[in-house]
Each structure stands twice: as C-alpha cells, then as structure tokens.
Amino acid sequence: MLDFQRYQIAFTSHIRDPSANKKPTKVADARMAIYREIVFNNILGSVSACFPVCKNVLGACVWRKLVRQFFASYQASSPIFREIPQQFLQFLTTVDNLPAFLQQLAHYEWVELAVSSQQNAIIKLSKKIDLLNEIPALAPAYQLLAYDYAVHKISKRHLPKMIESTYLLVFRNAEYQVKFIELNVMTFQLLNLIDKNNLTGKQALTMLAEEIKHPDIDAIIRFGAEIFADLVHQQAIIGSSKTKV
C-alpha cells in the first residue's frame, strides 16, 4: 500500500471514529478537530432534520450516540448526501436495544422525504371522471403504509403501550405538499387492491365485498363511492384512467 493510501485510510478512520482510531502522524490535533466536527455535524444535522420525533423520544444524548454509531460503523451503499436518512433507516435494522416502535416511527418520518422527492407516475387521465367504471388515479407520488403502531401519534409524552394497527396514505398534492391521511382497514384494502391489481373502482369494491364476505355488494359500492369522493376532495385521487401505466 502506498503512503498516501495509508494516510487516507488513517485520516478517514479517525474522522469516523476518533475514539478507536488515532489521527495520522504529523497532523495537528486542532486541524483534525475541525474536520471531525464539520463532517460529523453535517451527518448529525441531516439525520436529525429527517427524524425529529425519534430524536425527541430517545433524548439528545442517546440520539447523538446513535448517530455516532451510524457514522462510525455503518457501510453506506450510496455516496449521495440527500440519501443519508435512508441509509440511517437501514442502519436502524441492525441496532439492538431500541424501543420496539422506533424503526416504524423512523420509517414514517422518512417517508415524507421519500414522497416529496419521488418521481411522478405517468398517468393519462380521462376527460370525465368515472371512478367506478375506470381506474381511480391516486396522486402521481404516493405510498400506502401499514404499521403496527400509531406512528403519527407518537411523541415523548405519548409512547405506544401496545400494538395498534395503523394504515396511512401519504401523497404529494398539486402544490407539491406532502399530506398524510389515516385510513380505516377497509379503505386501505380498497386502495391496495386498486394499486396492485389495476382494477376499476367497481371491480375493486366487488372484490373487497367478496373478501370480507359482505352479503350486500351494492352497499359496499355505495360505501366506496363515498370514499372516492372524499379522497378526490382531499386531492389524494386526481381523476380516473382507462389504463394504468
């Protein structure tokens, strides 16, 4: 190994974990301290901005140690700075002794960033909206999410004491604002059927009625029409299409 390569390894290893790796020889500690502070604080700031509730729940001291562990030990797969929060999310799956709900809370906090930067789906909308006989078109950027905890209610003063199945639709509206809608289980199943099976509103509602063994399919269709109208009002559904790309 060449001298400059040994120097680079020593330099970066010290910045990542100064307690375990000595600084390169002949480098002033004051100079190294600048690099240690700037690089770590950039990582800490990026992660903390994406996960403010996680930070608040754990407390500043524990949070800082967790980010330091991430910085020191995790081998990120992307060099892109804005993808650091996603890398941190993956890192959390490797950490023991965290609250059981923390990974899902972190995912909930990260998803806002994910949807805000998600590329628009290509949707060719019909001129007239027909949500029952055509495919309801959700906003161009969205995610349907199911959690074991009511992640949107968690705070330092409100920690989950038990599993509480929670369903959310996260989407970006026409003004590029990320919105969250809490769904009941039937609405989640309905949207999931449309999303995964390319179904018209009526087809999805009929399938839902069969799945839950409801005796009155027409009642389920009326229920679905009301749900669709509400989601249109909230800009979560932007129209209908004959085909889904």
ABEGO torsion letter per residue (X at the ends): XBAAAAAAAAAAAAAABAAABBBBBGBBAAAAAAAAAAAAAAAAAAAAAABAAAAAAAEAAAAAAAAAAAAAABBBABABAAAAAAAAAAAAAABBGBBAAAAAAAAAAAAAAAAAABBBBBBBBBABBBAAABBBBBBABBBBBBBABBAAABBAABBBABBBBBBBBBBBBAAGBBBBBBBBAAAAAAAAAAAAAGBBAAAAAAAAAAAAGBABAAAAAAAAAAAAAAAAAAGABAEBBABBX
